[in-house]
Amino acid sequence: MRIFTIGYEGATMEEFIAALERAGVERVIDVRAVPNSRRPGFSKTPLKNALAEAGIDYAHFRALGTPAAGREAARAGRKTDLERIYAGQLGTPEAMAEGAMMLDLAAERPSALLCYERDPACCHRTLLWQSLAPGAEVVDLTP
């Protein structure tokens, strides 16, 4: 299985969509707990609409997002705390169900896990694929 990841930090919508198209991504899997953004176009509904115009599907899995305490740990650079908090989140029944659905979608069509962070090493999306698809080929896209 190949999984793409992408963070939109610092990107315009045009750059973001161009990166997805270059990679052949057909679906974006939003793994933000709160799919709102201060960046124009990256909140859930405008993002879904922009992707649809480009012919890219959109799915949102809230339970695969980072809880507030994990987001705070990530912003503060406390990676060990982020890892611990996020591991707890992935153990919830909701996250386990959404994780299975995410893997099915990623196996079906080229898909990119979406979050804000540009650097995947600083983002929960890396922890997500490492936990749910450790044998996957992962391609981190940069808009």
A tleap script that builds the chain and sets N, CA, C and O, in Angstrom:
source leaprc.protein.ff14SB
mol = sequence {
  NMET ARG ILE PHE THR ILE GLY TYR GLU GLY
  ALA THR MET GLU GLU PHE ILE ALA ALA LEU
  GLU ARG ALA GLY VAL GLU ARG VAL ILE ASP
  VAL ARG ALA VAL PRO ASN SER ARG ARG PRO
  GLY PHE SER LYS THR PRO LEU LYS ASN ALA
  LEU ALA GLU ALA GLY ILE ASP TYR ALA HIE
  PHE ARG ALA LEU GLY THR PRO ALA ALA GLY
  ARG GLU ALA ALA ARG ALA GLY ARG LYS THR
  ASP LEU GLU ARG ILE TYR ALA GLY GLN LEU
  GLY THR PRO GLU ALA MET ALA GLU GLY ALA
  MET MET LEU ASP LEU ALA ALA GLU ARG PRO
  SER ALA LEU LEU CYS TYR GLU ARG ASP PRO
  ALA CYS CYS HIE ARG THR LEU LEU TRP GLN
  SER LEU ALA PRO GLY ALA GLU VAL VAL ASP
  LEU THR CPRO
}
set mol.1.N position { 0.837 -1.177 0.000 }
set mol.1.CA position { 0.000 0.000 0.000 }
set mol.1.C position { 0.879 1.236 0.000 }
set mol.1.O position { 1.890 1.289 0.700 }
set mol.2.N position { 0.495 2.217 -0.779 }
set mol.2.CA position { 1.173 3.516 -0.786 }
set mol.2.C position { 0.228 4.538 -0.170 }
set mol.2.O position { -0.945 4.621 -0.534 }
set mol.3.N position { 0.761 5.312 0.769 }
set mol.3.CA position { -0.006 6.384 1.410 }
set mol.3.C position { 0.767 7.679 1.225 }
set mol.3.O position { 1.968 7.747 1.491 }
set mol.4.N position { 0.070 8.694 0.771 }
set mol.4.CA position { 0.641 10.031 0.675 }
set mol.4.C position { 0.250 10.795 1.928 }
set mol.4.O position { -0.780 10.514 2.540 }
set mol.5.N position { 1.079 11.765 2.309 }
set mol.5.CA position { 0.694 12.690 3.368 }
set mol.5.C position { 0.986 14.095 2.865 }
set mol.5.O position { 1.877 14.307 2.043 }
set mol.6.N position { 0.211 15.054 3.380 }
set mol.6.CA position { 0.420 16.438 2.980 }
set mol.6.C position { -0.040 17.361 4.100 }
set mol.6.O position { -1.073 17.138 4.732 }
set mol.7.N position { 0.752 18.402 4.327 }
set mol.7.CA position { 0.381 19.470 5.256 }
set mol.7.C position { 0.280 20.760 4.463 }
set mol.7.O position { 1.089 21.015 3.571 }
set mol.8.N position { -0.704 21.564 4.787 }
set mol.8.CA position { -0.940 22.779 3.994 }
set mol.8.C position { -0.337 24.037 4.607 }
set mol.8.O position { -0.585 25.138 4.115 }
set mol.9.N position { 0.442 23.897 5.659 }
set mol.9.CA position { 1.059 25.047 6.312 }
set mol.9.C position { 1.848 25.873 5.294 }
set mol.9.O position { 2.743 25.360 4.623 }
set mol.10.N position { 1.506 27.150 5.192 }
set mol.10.CA position { 2.227 28.057 4.300 }
set mol.10.C position { 1.851 27.941 2.831 }
set mol.10.O position { 2.408 28.669 2.009 }
set mol.11.N position { 0.935 27.060 2.470 }
set mol.11.CA position { 0.600 26.834 1.061 }
set mol.11.C position { -0.661 27.598 0.664 }
set mol.11.O position { -1.528 27.873 1.494 }
set mol.12.N position { -0.742 27.928 -0.597 }
set mol.12.CA position { -1.992 28.431 -1.155 }
set mol.12.C position { -2.809 27.230 -1.614 }
set mol.12.O position { -2.282 26.125 -1.738 }
set mol.13.N position { -4.070 27.444 -1.861 }
set mol.13.CA position { -4.912 26.349 -2.357 }
set mol.13.C position { -4.388 25.858 -3.701 }
set mol.13.O position { -4.395 24.655 -3.965 }
set mol.14.N position { -3.939 26.766 -4.543 }
set mol.14.CA position { -3.424 26.377 -5.859 }
set mol.14.C position { -2.195 25.489 -5.723 }
set mol.14.O position { -2.084 24.479 -6.417 }
set mol.15.N position { -1.276 25.848 -4.843 }
set mol.15.CA position { -0.070 25.038 -4.620 }
set mol.15.C position { -0.434 23.671 -4.048 }
set mol.15.O position { 0.126 22.649 -4.443 }
set mol.16.N position { -1.369 23.670 -3.123 }
set mol.16.CA position { -1.825 22.441 -2.478 }
set mol.16.C position { -2.419 21.472 -3.508 }
set mol.16.O position { -2.031 20.305 -3.566 }
set mol.17.N position { -3.345 21.958 -4.304 }
set mol.17.CA position { -3.987 21.099 -5.303 }
set mol.17.C position { -2.982 20.658 -6.364 }
set mol.17.O position { -3.030 19.517 -6.823 }
set mol.18.N position { -2.087 21.535 -6.750 }
set mol.18.CA position { -1.072 21.164 -7.745 }
set mol.18.C position { -0.193 20.022 -7.229 }
set mol.18.O position { 0.147 19.117 -7.991 }
set mol.19.N position { 0.177 20.053 -5.955 }
set mol.19.CA position { 0.999 18.980 -5.376 }
set mol.19.C position { 0.240 17.652 -5.392 }
set mol.19.O position { 0.818 16.604 -5.683 }
set mol.20.N position { -1.044 17.701 -5.080 }
set mol.20.CA position { -1.864 16.486 -5.108 }
set mol.20.C position { -1.969 15.942 -6.529 }
set mol.20.O position { -1.827 14.739 -6.751 }
set mol.21.N position { -2.217 16.825 -7.483 }
set mol.21.CA position { -2.364 16.401 -8.876 }
set mol.21.C position { -1.066 15.821 -9.422 }
set mol.21.O position { -1.092 14.809 -10.122 }
set mol.22.N position { 0.074 16.446 -9.113 }
set mol.22.CA position { 1.372 15.928 -9.576 }
set mol.22.C position { 1.612 14.505 -9.089 }
set mol.22.O position { 2.203 13.687 -9.795 }
set mol.23.N position { 1.148 14.219 -7.880 }
set mol.23.CA position { 1.363 12.898 -7.285 }
set mol.23.C position { 0.307 11.880 -7.719 }
set mol.23.O position { 0.453 10.687 -7.452 }
set mol.24.N position { -0.746 12.338 -8.378 }
set mol.24.CA position { -1.811 11.428 -8.787 }
set mol.24.C position { -2.775 11.071 -7.667 }
set mol.24.O position { -3.444 10.039 -7.728 }
set mol.25.N position { -2.852 11.916 -6.644 }
set mol.25.CA position { -3.764 11.678 -5.521 }
set mol.25.C position { -5.204 11.884 -5.990 }
set mol.25.O position { -5.525 12.882 -6.634 }
set mol.26.N position { -6.056 10.928 -5.657 }
set mol.26.CA position { -7.465 10.986 -6.043 }
set mol.26.C position { -8.398 11.222 -4.864 }
set mol.26.O position { -9.587 11.482 -5.049 }
set mol.27.N position { -7.854 11.129 -3.640 }
set mol.27.CA position { -8.682 11.350 -2.455 }
set mol.27.C position { -7.827 11.968 -1.361 }
set mol.27.O position { -6.687 11.558 -1.142 }
set mol.28.N position { -8.384 12.952 -0.679 }
set mol.28.CA position { -7.757 13.527 0.509 }
set mol.28.C position { -8.515 12.996 1.716 }
set mol.28.O position { -9.742 13.057 1.781 }
set mol.29.N position { -7.752 12.473 2.669 }
set mol.29.CA position { -8.327 11.983 3.915 }
set mol.29.C position { -7.886 12.949 5.017 }
set mol.29.O position { -6.740 12.933 5.467 }
set mol.30.N position { -8.823 13.776 5.429 }
set mol.30.CA position { -8.583 14.813 6.425 }
set mol.30.C position { -8.557 14.158 7.800 }
set mol.30.O position { -9.551 13.579 8.238 }
set mol.31.N position { -7.410 14.251 8.483 }
set mol.31.CA position { -7.270 13.638 9.798 }
set mol.31.C position { -7.080 14.703 10.875 }
set mol.31.O position { -6.349 14.508 11.846 }
set mol.32.N position { -7.758 15.835 10.676 }
set mol.32.CA position { -7.765 16.887 11.685 }
set mol.32.C position { -8.963 16.673 12.609 }
set mol.32.O position { -10.070 16.407 12.140 }
set mol.33.N position { -8.746 16.787 13.905 }
set mol.33.CA position { -9.852 16.681 14.863 }
set mol.33.C position { -10.830 17.830 14.652 }
set mol.33.O position { -12.043 17.654 14.762 }
set mol.34.N position { -10.295 18.992 14.352 }
set mol.34.CA position { -11.099 20.187 14.121 }
set mol.34.C position { -10.769 20.677 12.713 }
set mol.34.O position { -9.721 21.287 12.502 }
set mol.35.N position { -11.649 20.419 11.754 }
set mol.35.CA position { -11.336 20.747 10.354 }
set mol.35.C position { -11.596 22.203 9.986 }
set mol.35.O position { -12.162 22.499 8.934 }
set mol.36.N position { -11.177 23.099 10.863 }
set mol.36.CA position { -11.265 24.532 10.601 }
set mol.36.C position { -9.865 25.067 10.432 }
set mol.36.O position { -8.908 24.511 10.971 }
set mol.37.N position { -9.743 26.151 9.680 }
set mol.37.CA position { -8.421 26.720 9.448 }
set mol.37.C position { -8.517 28.226 9.294 }
set mol.37.O position { -9.504 28.751 8.779 }
set mol.38.N position { -7.489 28.906 9.742 }
set mol.38.CA position { -7.384 30.343 9.498 }
set mol.38.C position { -6.874 30.619 8.094 }
set mol.38.O position { -6.991 31.739 7.598 }
set mol.39.N position { -6.315 29.615 7.459 }
set mol.39.CA position { -5.829 29.768 6.081 }
set mol.39.C position { -7.023 29.712 5.138 }
set mol.39.O position { -7.811 28.769 5.188 }
set mol.40.N position { -7.157 30.701 4.295 }
set mol.40.CA position { -8.311 30.734 3.386 }
set mol.40.C position { -8.420 29.463 2.538 }
set mol.40.O position { -7.460 29.032 1.899 }
set mol.41.N position { -9.624 28.880 2.557 }
set mol.41.CA position { -9.906 27.724 1.725 }
set mol.41.C position { -9.656 26.381 2.366 }
set mol.41.O position { -10.018 25.357 1.787 }
set mol.42.N position { -9.047 26.340 3.548 }
set mol.42.CA position { -8.667 25.052 4.134 }
set mol.42.C position { -9.578 24.564 5.250 }
set mol.42.O position { -9.288 23.543 5.873 }
set mol.43.N position { -10.671 25.268 5.517 }
set mol.43.CA position { -11.694 24.722 6.410 }
set mol.43.C position { -12.460 23.667 5.626 }
set mol.43.O position { -12.411 23.643 4.396 }
set mol.44.N position { -13.155 22.809 6.325 }
set mol.44.CA position { -13.739 21.603 5.738 }
set mol.44.C position { -14.559 21.846 4.471 }
set mol.44.O position { -14.253 21.258 3.434 }
set mol.45.N position { -15.575 22.682 4.519 }
set mol.45.CA position { -16.466 22.843 3.363 }
set mol.45.C position { -15.778 23.500 2.176 }
set mol.45.O position { -15.885 22.981 1.065 }
set mol.46.N position { -15.070 24.629 2.355 }
set mol.46.CA position { -14.376 25.200 1.194 }
set mol.46.C position { -13.311 24.260 0.625 }
set mol.46.O position { -13.113 24.215 -0.589 }
set mol.47.N position { -12.629 23.515 1.489 }
set mol.47.CA position { -11.623 22.561 1.036 }
set mol.47.C position { -12.273 21.454 0.219 }
set mol.47.O position { -11.808 21.110 -0.868 }
set mol.48.N position { -13.340 20.909 0.750 }
set mol.48.CA position { -14.056 19.838 0.043 }
set mol.48.C position { -14.516 20.332 -1.330 }
set mol.48.O position { -14.416 19.601 -2.315 }
set mol.49.N position { -15.014 21.554 -1.401 }
set mol.49.CA position { -15.487 22.116 -2.669 }
set mol.49.C position { -14.338 22.332 -3.651 }
set mol.49.O position { -14.470 22.014 -4.833 }
set mol.50.N position { -13.218 22.865 -3.178 }
set mol.50.CA position { -12.061 23.091 -4.056 }
set mol.50.C position { -11.509 21.773 -4.581 }
set mol.50.O position { -11.133 21.674 -5.749 }
set mol.51.N position { -11.462 20.772 -3.728 }
set mol.51.CA position { -10.992 19.455 -4.160 }
set mol.51.C position { -11.944 18.856 -5.191 }
set mol.51.O position { -11.502 18.273 -6.181 }
set mol.52.N position { -13.241 18.997 -4.964 }
set mol.52.CA position { -14.224 18.460 -5.907 }
set mol.52.C position { -14.061 19.106 -7.284 }
set mol.52.O position { -14.179 18.431 -8.307 }
set mol.53.N position { -13.793 20.403 -7.307 }
set mol.53.CA position { -13.571 21.093 -8.586 }
set mol.53.C position { -12.361 20.526 -9.322 }
set mol.53.O position { -12.309 20.544 -10.551 }
set mol.54.N position { -11.390 20.023 -8.562 }
set mol.54.CA position { -10.188 19.434 -9.152 }
set mol.54.C position { -10.363 17.937 -9.419 }
set mol.54.O position { -9.445 17.285 -9.916 }
set mol.55.N position { -11.536 17.390 -9.091 }
set mol.55.CA position { -11.779 15.963 -9.309 }
set mol.55.C position { -11.176 15.068 -8.240 }
set mol.55.O position { -10.904 13.894 -8.489 }
set mol.56.N position { -10.967 15.620 -7.052 }
set mol.56.CA position { -10.363 14.869 -5.948 }
set mol.56.C position { -11.421 14.678 -4.859 }
set mol.56.O position { -12.055 15.641 -4.428 }
set mol.57.N position { -11.608 13.437 -4.420 }
set mol.57.CA position { -12.572 13.134 -3.362 }
set mol.57.C position { -12.034 13.598 -2.008 }
set mol.57.O position { -10.837 13.830 -1.837 }
set mol.58.N position { -12.952 13.724 -1.057 }
set mol.58.CA position { -12.614 14.180 0.283 }
set mol.58.C position { -13.332 13.312 1.301 }
set mol.58.O position { -14.516 13.012 1.154 }
set mol.59.N position { -12.603 12.912 2.336 }
set mol.59.CA position { -13.193 12.210 3.480 }
set mol.59.C position { -12.597 12.813 4.741 }
set mol.59.O position { -11.421 13.176 4.772 }
set mol.60.N position { -13.415 12.916 5.779 }
set mol.60.CA position { -12.935 13.468 7.045 }
set mol.60.C position { -13.138 12.438 8.149 }
set mol.60.O position { -14.228 11.889 8.311 }
set mol.61.N position { -12.066 12.183 8.910 }
set mol.61.CA position { -12.125 11.258 10.037 }
set mol.61.C position { -11.667 11.987 11.292 }
set mol.61.O position { -10.484 12.011 11.630 }
set mol.62.N position { -12.639 12.576 11.965 }
set mol.62.CA position { -12.387 13.382 13.168 }
set mol.62.C position { -11.662 12.590 14.256 }
set mol.62.O position { -10.757 13.122 14.899 }
set mol.63.N position { -12.039 11.340 14.471 }
set mol.63.CA position { -11.454 10.548 15.556 }
set mol.63.C position { -9.979 10.223 15.318 }
set mol.63.O position { -9.288 9.794 16.242 }
set mol.64.N position { -9.488 10.421 14.089 }
set mol.64.CA position { -8.060 10.197 13.807 }
set mol.64.C position { -7.241 11.459 14.025 }
set mol.64.O position { -6.028 11.469 13.819 }
set mol.65.N position { -7.919 12.526 14.444 }
set mol.65.CA position { -7.228 13.780 14.743 }
set mol.65.C position { -6.602 13.748 16.125 }
set mol.65.O position { -6.833 12.836 16.918 }
set mol.66.N position { -5.816 14.753 16.383 }
set mol.66.CA position { -5.136 14.875 17.670 }
set mol.66.C position { -6.032 15.604 18.663 }
set mol.66.O position { -6.551 16.673 18.343 }
set mol.67.N position { -6.225 15.057 19.852 }
set mol.67.CA position { -6.998 15.778 20.863 }
set mol.67.C position { -6.302 17.091 21.236 }
set mol.67.O position { -5.121 17.281 20.946 }
set mol.68.N position { -7.038 17.981 21.875 }
set mol.68.CA position { -6.515 19.308 22.220 }
set mol.68.C position { -5.184 19.228 22.971 }
set mol.68.O position { -4.264 19.993 22.682 }
set mol.69.N position { -5.078 18.311 23.927 }
set mol.69.CA position { -3.826 18.195 24.696 }
set mol.69.C position { -2.667 17.777 23.796 }
set mol.69.O position { -1.535 18.211 24.007 }
set mol.70.N position { -2.932 16.952 22.811 }
set mol.70.CA position { -1.890 16.546 21.865 }
set mol.70.C position { -1.468 17.691 20.959 }
set mol.70.O position { -0.284 17.849 20.660 }
set mol.71.N position { -2.440 18.494 20.520 }
set mol.71.CA position { -2.103 19.655 19.690 }
set mol.71.C position { -1.254 20.647 20.486 }
set mol.71.O position { -0.313 21.236 19.955 }
set mol.72.N position { -1.592 20.822 21.749 }
set mol.72.CA position { -0.811 21.717 22.612 }
set mol.72.C position { 0.619 21.183 22.771 }
set mol.72.O position { 1.577 21.952 22.700 }
set mol.73.N position { 0.765 19.886 22.981 }
set mol.73.CA position { 2.091 19.276 23.122 }
set mol.73.C position { 2.890 19.457 21.831 }
set mol.73.O position { 4.083 19.760 21.879 }
set mol.74.N position { 2.244 19.275 20.682 }
set mol.74.CA position { 2.939 19.438 19.398 }
set mol.74.C position { 3.419 20.871 19.223 }
set mol.74.O position { 4.559 21.098 18.817 }
set mol.75.N position { 2.552 21.848 19.529 }
set mol.75.CA position { 2.949 23.265 19.394 }
set mol.75.C position { 4.120 23.609 20.308 }
set mol.75.O position { 4.961 24.439 19.965 }
set mol.76.N position { 4.170 22.964 21.476 }
set mol.76.CA position { 5.236 23.232 22.445 }
set mol.76.C position { 6.493 22.411 22.172 }
set mol.76.O position { 7.495 22.555 22.873 }
set mol.77.N position { 6.441 21.542 21.146 }
set mol.77.CA position { 7.612 20.737 20.812 }
set mol.77.C position { 7.807 19.539 21.728 }
set mol.77.O position { 8.900 18.974 21.778 }
set mol.78.N position { 6.770 19.144 22.451 }
set mol.78.CA position { 6.859 18.008 23.362 }
set mol.78.C position { 6.416 16.740 22.622 }
set mol.78.O position { 5.299 16.255 22.799 }
set mol.79.N position { 7.313 16.227 21.798 }
set mol.79.CA position { 6.981 15.103 20.919 }
set mol.79.C position { 6.611 13.840 21.699 }
set mol.79.O position { 5.700 13.116 21.297 }
set mol.80.N position { 7.297 13.569 22.793 }
set mol.80.CA position { 6.987 12.378 23.589 }
set mol.80.C position { 5.571 12.456 24.137 }
set mol.80.O position { 4.848 11.460 24.143 }
set mol.81.N position { 5.172 13.642 24.598 }
set mol.81.CA position { 3.805 13.813 25.090 }
set mol.81.C position { 2.805 13.631 23.956 }
set mol.81.O position { 1.782 12.970 24.128 }
set mol.82.N position { 3.100 14.218 22.791 }
set mol.82.CA position { 2.222 14.051 21.628 }
set mol.82.C position { 2.047 12.565 21.319 }
set mol.82.O position { 0.924 12.101 21.118 }
set mol.83.N position { 3.135 11.831 21.279 }
set mol.83.CA position { 3.077 10.401 20.958 }
set mol.83.C position { 2.208 9.640 21.956 }
set mol.83.O position { 1.400 8.799 21.564 }
set mol.84.N position { 2.375 9.936 23.250 }
set mol.84.CA position { 1.597 9.260 24.291 }
set mol.84.C position { 0.112 9.608 24.173 }
set mol.84.O position { -0.743 8.725 24.225 }
set mol.85.N position { -0.183 10.880 24.015 }
set mol.85.CA position { -1.576 11.325 23.925 }
set mol.85.C position { -2.238 10.750 22.677 }
set mol.85.O position { -3.377 10.287 22.724 }
set mol.86.N position { -1.516 10.784 21.570 }
set mol.86.CA position { -2.108 10.306 20.324 }
set mol.86.C position { -2.293 8.788 20.334 }
set mol.86.O position { -3.261 8.280 19.768 }
set mol.87.N position { -1.385 8.070 20.964 }
set mol.87.CA position { -1.557 6.615 21.084 }
set mol.87.C position { -2.843 6.306 21.848 }
set mol.87.O position { -3.563 5.368 21.505 }
set mol.88.N position { -3.125 7.087 22.870 }
set mol.88.CA position { -4.376 6.911 23.602 }
set mol.88.C position { -5.586 7.183 22.719 }
set mol.88.O position { -6.586 6.470 22.792 }
set mol.89.N position { -5.493 8.212 21.887 }
set mol.89.CA position { -6.587 8.526 20.967 }
set mol.89.C position { -6.822 7.383 19.990 }
set mol.89.O position { -7.967 7.011 19.733 }
set mol.90.N position { -5.746 6.823 19.445 }
set mol.90.CA position { -5.891 5.735 18.476 }
set mol.90.C position { -6.483 4.472 19.093 }
set mol.90.O position { -6.981 3.604 18.376 }
set mol.91.N position { -6.429 4.368 20.411 }
set mol.91.CA position { -7.000 3.216 21.089 }
set mol.91.C position { -8.495 3.325 21.351 }
set mol.91.O position { -9.105 2.376 21.843 }
set mol.92.N position { -9.095 4.468 21.028 }
set mol.92.CA position { -10.537 4.616 21.250 }
set mol.92.C position { -11.313 3.826 20.203 }
set mol.92.O position { -10.828 3.644 19.086 }
set mol.93.N position { -12.499 3.357 20.542 }
set mol.93.CA position { -13.303 2.611 19.561 }
set mol.93.C position { -13.585 3.417 18.287 }
set mol.93.O position { -13.592 2.861 17.188 }
set mol.94.N position { -13.818 4.725 18.436 }
set mol.94.CA position { -14.096 5.566 17.266 }
set mol.94.C position { -12.892 5.623 16.335 }
set mol.94.O position { -13.034 5.503 15.118 }
set mol.95.N position { -11.715 5.804 16.907 }
set mol.95.CA position { -10.504 5.884 16.088 }
set mol.95.C position { -10.191 4.541 15.441 }
set mol.95.O position { -9.729 4.496 14.301 }
set mol.96.N position { -10.436 3.459 16.150 }
set mol.96.CA position { -10.171 2.137 15.564 }
set mol.96.C position { -11.096 1.903 14.371 }
set mol.96.O position { -10.664 1.376 13.346 }
set mol.97.N position { -12.367 2.292 14.499 }
set mol.97.CA position { -13.309 2.125 13.380 }
set mol.97.C position { -12.921 3.030 12.211 }
set mol.97.O position { -12.902 2.587 11.063 }
set mol.98.N position { -12.615 4.285 12.496 }
set mol.98.CA position { -12.231 5.206 11.430 }
set mol.98.C position { -10.899 4.817 10.808 }
set mol.98.O position { -10.696 5.020 9.611 }
set mol.99.N position { -9.997 4.265 11.595 }
set mol.99.CA position { -8.721 3.807 11.062 }
set mol.99.C position { -8.909 2.693 10.042 }
set mol.99.O position { -8.240 2.671 9.009 }
set mol.100.N position { -9.819 1.770 10.333 }
set mol.100.CA position { -10.109 0.689 9.386 }
set mol.100.C position { -10.702 1.251 8.099 }
set mol.100.O position { -10.353 0.809 7.005 }
set mol.101.N position { -11.600 2.228 8.232 }
set mol.101.CA position { -12.192 2.855 7.041 }
set mol.101.C position { -11.140 3.608 6.237 }
set mol.101.O position { -11.143 3.571 5.006 }
set mol.102.N position { -10.237 4.293 6.944 }
set mol.102.CA position { -9.171 5.030 6.275 }
set mol.102.C position { -8.302 4.085 5.447 }
set mol.102.O position { -7.960 4.392 4.305 }
set mol.103.N position { -7.949 2.947 6.019 }
set mol.103.CA position { -7.120 1.982 5.299 }
set mol.103.C position { -7.846 1.435 4.074 }
set mol.103.O position { -7.232 1.245 3.024 }
set mol.104.N position { -9.140 1.182 4.199 }
set mol.104.CA position { -9.920 0.720 3.046 }
set mol.104.C position { -9.909 1.761 1.937 }
set mol.104.O position { -9.714 1.423 0.769 }
set mol.105.N position { -10.116 3.025 2.294 }
set mol.105.CA position { -10.124 4.091 1.289 }
set mol.105.C position { -8.757 4.250 0.643 }
set mol.105.O position { -8.658 4.435 -0.570 }
set mol.106.N position { -7.703 4.179 1.447 }
set mol.106.CA position { -6.345 4.341 0.911 }
set mol.106.C position { -5.965 3.180 -0.001 }
set mol.106.O position { -5.193 3.358 -0.944 }
set mol.107.N position { -6.494 2.007 0.270 }
set mol.107.CA position { -6.213 0.849 -0.579 }
set mol.107.C position { -6.985 0.937 -1.899 }
set mol.107.O position { -6.542 0.419 -2.925 }
set mol.108.N position { -8.122 1.588 -1.858 }
set mol.108.CA position { -8.999 1.679 -3.020 }
set mol.108.C position { -8.504 2.669 -4.078 }
set mol.108.O position { -8.594 2.395 -5.275 }
set mol.109.N position { -7.987 3.810 -3.641 }
set mol.109.CA position { -7.538 4.868 -4.559 }
set mol.109.C position { -6.347 5.590 -3.954 }
set mol.109.O position { -6.214 5.621 -2.731 }
set mol.110.N position { -5.470 6.176 -4.778 }
set mol.110.CA position { -4.355 6.949 -4.230 }
set mol.110.C position { -4.881 8.061 -3.321 }
set mol.110.O position { -5.642 8.925 -3.757 }
set mol.111.N position { -4.467 8.028 -2.060 }
set mol.111.CA position { -5.015 8.926 -1.048 }
set mol.111.C position { -3.909 9.599 -0.257 }
set mol.111.O position { -2.833 9.039 -0.051 }
set mol.112.N position { -4.207 10.837 0.189 }
set mol.112.CA position { -3.260 11.602 0.992 }
set mol.112.C position { -3.878 11.947 2.332 }
set mol.112.O position { -4.997 12.457 2.394 }
set mol.113.N position { -3.154 11.670 3.403 }
set mol.113.CA position { -3.564 12.079 4.738 }
set mol.113.C position { -3.255 13.562 4.881 }
set mol.113.O position { -2.138 13.995 4.595 }
set mol.114.N position { -4.219 14.329 5.314 }
set mol.114.CA position { -4.096 15.781 5.399 }
set mol.114.C position { -4.104 16.269 6.829 }
set mol.114.O position { -4.924 15.847 7.645 }
set mol.115.N position { -3.177 17.164 7.120 }
set mol.115.CA position { -3.182 17.929 8.357 }
set mol.115.C position { -2.518 19.271 8.057 }
set mol.115.O position { -2.107 19.524 6.924 }
set mol.116.N position { -2.413 20.113 9.052 }
set mol.116.CA position { -1.846 21.449 8.870 }
set mol.116.C position { -0.325 21.428 8.722 }
set mol.116.O position { 0.214 22.068 7.820 }
set mol.117.N position { 0.362 20.712 9.585 }
set mol.117.CA position { 1.828 20.746 9.670 }
set mol.117.C position { 2.510 20.439 8.343 }
set mol.117.O position { 2.216 19.426 7.707 }
set mol.118.N position { 3.412 21.306 7.932 }
set mol.118.CA position { 4.188 21.057 6.712 }
set mol.118.C position { 5.144 19.879 6.916 }
set mol.118.O position { 5.267 19.018 6.045 }
set mol.119.N position { 5.820 19.844 8.068 }
set mol.119.CA position { 6.827 18.821 8.347 }
set mol.119.C position { 6.150 17.579 8.940 }
set mol.119.O position { 5.649 17.636 10.063 }
set mol.120.N position { 6.126 16.473 8.215 }
set mol.120.CA position { 5.441 15.278 8.730 }
set mol.120.C position { 6.070 14.733 10.012 }
set mol.120.O position { 5.397 14.042 10.777 }
set mol.121.N position { 7.340 15.031 10.261 }
set mol.121.CA position { 7.987 14.556 11.479 }
set mol.121.C position { 7.417 15.236 12.722 }
set mol.121.O position { 7.572 14.733 13.835 }
set mol.122.N position { 6.760 16.377 12.529 }
set mol.122.CA position { 6.186 17.129 13.646 }
set mol.122.C position { 4.678 16.946 13.733 }
set mol.122.O position { 4.011 17.666 14.477 }
set mol.123.N position { 4.138 16.007 12.994 }
set mol.123.CA position { 2.689 15.886 12.863 }
set mol.123.C position { 2.203 14.494 13.231 }
set mol.123.O position { 2.927 13.510 13.079 }
set mol.124.N position { 0.986 14.424 13.709 }
set mol.124.CA position { 0.398 13.143 14.083 }
set mol.124.C position { 0.140 12.244 12.883 }
set mol.124.O position { -0.042 11.039 13.061 }
set mol.125.N position { 0.117 12.785 11.660 }
set mol.125.CA position { -0.164 11.904 10.517 }
set mol.125.C position { 0.933 10.849 10.350 }
set mol.125.O position { 0.664 9.751 9.864 }
set mol.126.N position { 2.164 11.175 10.748 }
set mol.126.CA position { 3.234 10.175 10.724 }
set mol.126.C position { 2.976 9.109 11.779 }
set mol.126.O position { 3.146 7.919 11.514 }
set mol.127.N position { 2.570 9.524 12.968 }
set mol.127.CA position { 2.236 8.559 14.021 }
set mol.127.C position { 1.070 7.676 13.586 }
set mol.127.O position { 1.018 6.491 13.916 }
set mol.128.N position { 0.138 8.267 12.840 }
set mol.128.CA position { -1.032 7.526 12.366 }
set mol.128.C position { -0.637 6.400 11.422 }
set mol.128.O position { -1.008 5.248 11.646 }
set mol.129.N position { 0.113 6.718 10.368 }
set mol.129.CA position { 0.464 5.647 9.424 }
set mol.129.C position { 1.418 4.643 10.053 }
set mol.129.O position { 1.354 3.453 9.743 }
set mol.130.N position { 2.303 5.106 10.937 }
set mol.130.CA position { 3.209 4.162 11.599 }
set mol.130.C position { 2.439 3.156 12.449 }
set mol.130.O position { 2.842 1.999 12.570 }
set mol.131.N position { 1.338 3.599 13.031 }
set mol.131.CA position { 0.529 2.724 13.863 }
set mol.131.C position { -0.385 1.813 13.044 }
set mol.131.O position { -0.497 0.622 13.335 }
set mol.132.N position { -1.036 2.367 12.027 }
set mol.132.CA position { -2.053 1.606 11.299 }
set mol.132.C position { -1.545 0.910 10.044 }
set mol.132.O position { -2.125 -0.089 9.617 }
set mol.133.N position { -0.487 1.412 9.455 }
set mol.133.CA position { 0.017 0.826 8.199 }
set mol.133.C position { 1.540 0.850 8.190 }
set mol.133.O position { 2.148 1.478 7.324 }
set mol.134.N position { 2.164 0.160 9.164 }
set mol.134.CA position { 3.623 0.240 9.286 }
set mol.134.C position { 4.388 -0.271 8.069 }
set mol.134.O position { 5.543 0.111 7.877 }
set mol.135.N position { 3.795 -1.101 7.260 }
set mol.135.CA position { 4.478 -1.622 6.081 }
set mol.135.C position { 4.218 -0.817 4.823 }
set mol.135.O position { 4.694 -1.178 3.747 }
set mol.136.N position { 3.480 0.257 4.942 }
set mol.136.CA position { 3.108 1.051 3.764 }
set mol.136.C position { 4.300 1.823 3.211 }
set mol.136.O position { 5.225 2.187 3.938 }
set mol.137.N position { 4.251 2.057 1.925 }
set mol.137.CA position { 5.178 2.990 1.299 }
set mol.137.C position { 4.569 4.376 1.498 }
set mol.137.O position { 3.440 4.621 1.071 }
set mol.138.N position { 5.296 5.277 2.134 }
set mol.138.CA position { 4.772 6.599 2.451 }
set mol.138.C position { 5.502 7.649 1.643 }
set mol.138.O position { 6.731 7.670 1.580 }
set mol.139.N position { 4.716 8.524 1.024 }
set mol.139.CA position { 5.251 9.628 0.240 }
set mol.139.C position { 4.734 10.923 0.851 }
set mol.139.O position { 3.533 11.192 0.826 }
set mol.140.N position { 5.638 11.720 1.396 }
set mol.140.CA position { 5.259 13.008 1.986 }
set mol.140.C position { 5.323 14.069 0.885 }
set mol.140.O position { 6.375 14.296 0.287 }
set mol.141.N position { 4.195 14.705 0.632 }
set mol.141.CA position { 4.115 15.742 -0.404 }
set mol.141.C position { 4.322 17.120 0.222 }
set mol.141.O position { 3.953 17.360 1.372 }
set mol.142.N position { 4.916 18.010 -0.555 }
set mol.142.CA position { 5.108 19.382 -0.120 }
set mol.142.C position { 4.493 20.296 -1.165 }
set mol.142.O position { 4.910 20.303 -2.323 }
set mol.143.N position { 3.493 21.072 -0.745 }
set mol.143.CA position { 2.889 22.022 -1.710 }
set mol.143.C position { 3.827 23.167 -2.035 }
set mol.143.O position { 3.479 24.046 -2.822 }
savepdb mol mol.pdb
quit
